[in-house]
Amino acid sequence: MEEQLSLLDLVWNASFTVQLVMMILLLASMASWYMIVNRYVYFSNARDEMYRFEERFWSGIDLSQLYREGNEKASDGTPIVGMESIFRAGFKEFSRMAQQSEIDSEAVIEGSRRAMRVAYMREEERLERHLAFLASVGSTSPYIGLFGTVWGIMHSFRGLANSTQATLATVAPGISEALVATAMGLFAAIPAVLAYNRFASKVDVLSNRYDTFMDEFSGILHRQAFSVRSRDKNAG
């Protein structure tokens, strides 16, 4: 308990500049922890949604039925994200272009892939949200804390120059106050760096799964497109 009070005393007795640095680091740490929790929940939900949709997609269900189920979810206000969003973008474009008999099968597939690519990029942006901030906190916080430390030590030695007795006890409180800034910088930076590396890895895993799904789904649509065009030719 005494150490905690002593630490608070160091913060309250620090110079204005060092206190400002500590406040910036505290706010950065609080913001980064909020984003860490936010990203953790988001990635957990995105992974679970992906597994559920993959199981449903490969269960042999009719794709039109799967698309209609998505419409029902959307009408209920449930956000559709991740792999299902990519599926819906591709299938919607495929259905629209397949109805136009003058468009050949290759153009239909290319249009579907473009629609899926746009949806994929949108999902990638959602996955990477807040990661740039965590990277900035992780890379800059130690330097901000170091600036506060250097400033505090300079302030202590300026006070020592005006002191009649130059002893360690005279400058020790000021140096201790300054070192708290470095400690806070590390406290803000370390979780942000660890979280950024972890989430960046998750982004790569999910992005690769989405990209693989696009290739697999394109193959299915490719077969369907040729089947539709063959029926059109036979009917004609």
C-alpha positions in Angstrom: 0.0 0.0 0.0 2.8 2.4 0.7 4.4 1.8 -2.7 1.1 2.6 -4.4 0.8 5.9 -2.5 4.4 6.6 -3.2 3.8 6.1 -6.9 0.8 8.4 -6.8 2.9 11.0 -5.0 5.5 10.8 -7.8 2.8 11.4 -10.4 1.2 14.3 -8.6 4.5 16.0 -7.8 5.9 15.7 -11.4 6.4 18.7 -13.5 3.5 19.8 -15.8 5.3 18.5 -19.0 5.9 15.1 -17.4 2.3 15.0 -16.2 1.1 15.8 -19.7 3.2 13.0 -21.1 1.7 10.6 -18.5 -1.8 11.7 -19.4 -1.2 11.1 -23.1 0.2 7.7 -22.3 -2.7 6.8 -20.0 -5.3 7.8 -22.6 -3.4 5.9 -25.3 -3.3 2.8 -23.1 -7.1 3.1 -22.3 -7.9 3.5 -25.9 -5.7 0.6 -27.0 -7.3 -1.7 -24.4 -10.7 -0.8 -25.6 -9.7 -1.6 -29.1 -8.0 -4.8 -28.0 -11.3 -6.1 -26.4 -13.3 -4.8 -29.4 -11.1 -6.7 -31.9 -11.0 -9.8 -29.7 -14.8 -10.0 -29.7 -15.0 -9.2 -33.4 -12.5 -11.9 -34.5 -14.1 -14.5 -32.3 -17.5 -13.7 -33.8 -16.0 -13.6 -37.4 -14.4 -17.0 -36.9 -17.6 -18.6 -35.5 -19.7 -17.1 -38.3 -17.2 -18.4 -40.9 -17.4 -22.0 -39.5 -21.2 -21.9 -39.3 -21.5 -20.7 -42.9 -19.0 -23.1 -44.3 -20.8 -26.0 -42.6 -24.1 -24.8 -44.1 -22.6 -24.1 -47.5 -21.0 -27.5 -47.9 -24.0 -29.4 -46.5 -25.4 -29.6 -50.1 -28.0 -27.0 -49.6 -29.3 -25.3 -52.8 -27.5 -22.0 -53.3 -30.7 -20.1 -53.9 -32.1 -21.4 -50.6 -28.9 -20.3 -48.9 -29.2 -16.8 -50.4 -32.9 -16.6 -49.3 -31.9 -17.5 -45.8 -29.5 -14.6 -45.8 -32.2 -12.3 -47.0 -34.3 -13.4 -44.0 -31.4 -12.7 -41.7 -30.9 -9.3 -43.2 -34.6 -8.4 -42.9 -34.4 -9.3 -39.2 -31.6 -6.8 -38.8 -28.8 -9.3 -38.4 -25.6 -8.0 -40.0 -24.2 -10.3 -42.7 -20.4 -10.1 -42.7 -17.4 -12.3 -43.5 -17.7 -15.3 -45.8 -21.4 -15.1 -46.2 -21.2 -11.5 -47.3 -18.7 -12.6 -50.1 -21.0 -15.4 -51.1 -24.1 -13.1 -51.3 -22.2 -10.6 -53.4 -21.0 -13.2 -55.9 -24.3 -15.1 -56.1 -26.4 -12.0 -56.5 -24.2 -10.8 -59.4 -24.2 -14.3 -60.9 -28.0 -14.5 -60.8 -28.4 -11.1 -62.4 -26.0 -11.7 -65.2 -27.1 -15.3 -65.9 -30.5 -14.1 -66.7 -29.1 -12.1 -69.6 -28.7 -14.6 -72.4 -26.5 -12.4 -74.5 -23.7 -12.5 -71.9 -21.5 -15.6 -72.2 -20.5 -17.8 -69.3 -17.0 -16.4 -68.9 -18.3 -12.9 -68.6 -20.8 -14.1 -66.0 -18.0 -15.7 -63.9 -15.8 -12.6 -64.3 -18.6 -10.4 -63.1 -19.3 -12.6 -60.1 -15.6 -12.6 -59.2 -15.4 -8.8 -59.3 -18.4 -8.6 -57.0 -16.8 -11.1 -54.6 -13.5 -9.2 -54.8 -15.2 -5.9 -53.8 -17.0 -7.7 -50.9 -13.7 -9.3 -49.9 -11.9 -6.0 -49.8 -14.7 -4.6 -47.6 -14.4 -7.5 -45.2 -10.6 -7.0 -45.1 -11.1 -3.4 -44.1 -13.4 -4.5 -41.3 -10.8 -7.0 -40.1 -8.0 -4.5 -40.1 -10.0 -1.8 -38.3 -8.1 -0.3 -35.3 -5.0 -2.3 -36.0 -3.2 0.8 -37.3 -3.9 2.6 -34.0 -2.5 -0.3 -32.0 0.6 -0.3 -34.2 1.0 3.4 -33.6 0.6 3.1 -29.8 3.1 0.2 -29.8 5.7 2.0 -31.8 5.5 5.6 -30.4 4.6 5.1 -26.7 8.1 4.2 -25.6 9.5 7.3 -27.3 6.8 9.5 -25.7 7.6 8.0 -22.3 11.3 8.5 -23.0 10.7 12.2 -23.8 9.0 12.6 -20.5 11.9 10.9 -18.7 14.5 13.1 -20.4 12.5 16.2 -19.7 12.0 15.2 -16.0 15.7 14.5 -15.5 16.6 17.9 -17.1 14.2 19.6 -14.8 15.8 17.8 -11.8 19.3 18.8 -12.7 18.3 22.4 -13.3 16.9 22.4 -9.8 20.1 20.8 -8.6 22.1 23.7 -10.0 20.2 26.1 -7.8 20.6 24.0 -4.7 23.2 24.7 -2.1 23.7 21.1 -1.3 24.1 18.7 -4.3 23.1 15.3 -2.9 21.5 12.3 -4.4 18.5 12.8 -2.1 17.9 16.2 -3.8 17.6 14.8 -7.3 16.2 11.3 -6.6 12.5 12.3 -6.4 12.7 14.2 -9.7 14.5 11.3 -11.5 11.9 8.8 -10.0 9.1 11.0 -11.4 10.7 11.0 -14.8 11.2 7.2 -14.8 7.5 6.7 -14.2 6.9 8.2 -17.7 9.1 5.5 -19.2 7.3 2.8 -17.3 4.0 4.1 -18.5 5.2 4.2 -22.1 6.2 0.6 -21.8 2.9 -0.3 -20.1 1.0 1.2 -23.0 3.3 -0.2 -25.8 3.7 -3.8 -24.8 0.0 -4.9 -24.8 -0.5 -2.9 -28.0 2.4 -4.6 -29.8 1.3 -8.1 -28.6 -2.3 -7.5 -29.6 -1.3 -6.1 -33.0 0.8 -9.1 -33.9 -1.9 -11.5 -32.7 -4.7 -9.7 -34.6 -2.5 -9.3 -37.8 -2.0 -13.1 -37.7 -5.8 -13.6 -37.4 -6.4 -11.2 -40.3 -4.1 -13.3 -42.5 -5.8 -16.5 -41.5 -9.3 -15.2 -42.2 -8.3 -13.4 -45.4 -6.7 -16.6 -46.7 -9.9 -18.6 -45.9 -12.0 -16.0 -47.7 -9.7 -16.1 -50.7 -9.8 -19.9 -50.9 -13.6 -19.8 -50.6 -13.8 -17.3 -53.5 -11.8 -19.7 -55.7 -14.0 -22.7 -54.7 -17.2 -20.8 -55.1 -16.0 -19.5 -58.5 -15.5 -23.1 -59.6 -19.1 -24.0 -58.6 -20.5 -20.9 -60.4 -18.4 -21.8 -63.4 -20.0 -25.2 -63.7 -23.5 -23.7 -63.2 -22.9 -20.9 -65.8 -21.9 -23.5 -68.5 -24.9 -25.6 -67.5 -27.3 -22.6 -67.9 -25.8 -21.6 -71.2 -26.0 -25.2 -72.5 -29.7 -25.3 -71.6 -30.3 -21.9 -73.3 -28.6 -23.2 -76.5 -30.6 -26.4 -76.5 -33.8 -24.5 -75.9 -32.9 -22.1 -78.7 
